[in-house]
Amino acid sequence: MAESLYERYMKAAAANRVHGETCEGCSPDARCDTSQRLYESFSRLQDAYLVQKKQKRG
């Protein structure tokens, strides 16, 4: 069975968080290329999930 949008969103959030905890190239003020890619993926999935949730309510 395909993963739901929520599951993909949560996995992206976890990947972003784990990377931030372990990457020596990242800081609170700057992201490395990998971190930027992970954050953008998380952000897109989060936006899509919130739009989907809003559509279901309304």
C-alpha positions in Angstrom: 0.0 0.0 0.0 1.3 3.5 -0.8 2.3 5.8 2.0 -0.2 8.5 2.9 0.7 12.1 2.5 0.8 12.4 6.3 3.3 9.5 6.5 5.6 11.0 3.9 5.4 14.4 5.7 6.3 12.8 9.0 9.2 10.9 7.4 10.5 14.1 5.8 10.3 15.9 9.2 12.2 13.1 10.9 14.9 13.0 8.2 15.3 16.8 8.4 15.5 16.6 12.2 18.0 13.8 12.3 20.2 15.5 9.7 20.2 18.7 11.8 21.3 16.8 14.9 24.2 15.0 13.2 25.5 17.4 10.5 28.7 19.3 11.4 28.2 21.6 8.4 24.8 23.0 9.6 24.3 25.7 12.1 21.2 27.5 13.4 21.9 30.3 10.9 22.9 28.2 7.8 22.1 24.8 6.2 24.3 22.6 4.1 23.1 21.6 0.7 21.7 18.3 1.9 19.9 20.0 4.8 18.4 22.6 2.4 17.1 19.8 0.2 15.6 17.9 3.1 14.0 21.1 4.5 12.5 22.0 1.1 11.0 18.4 0.8 9.6 18.6 4.3 8.2 22.1 3.7 6.5 21.1 0.4 4.9 18.0 2.0 3.8 19.9 5.1 2.1 22.5 2.9 0.4 19.8 0.8 -0.8 18.0 3.9 -2.2 21.2 5.5 -4.0 22.0 2.2 -5.4 18.5 2.1 -6.5 18.7 5.7 -8.2 22.1 5.2 -10.1 20.8 2.1 -11.4 17.8 4.0 -12.8 20.1 6.7 -14.3 22.6 4.5 
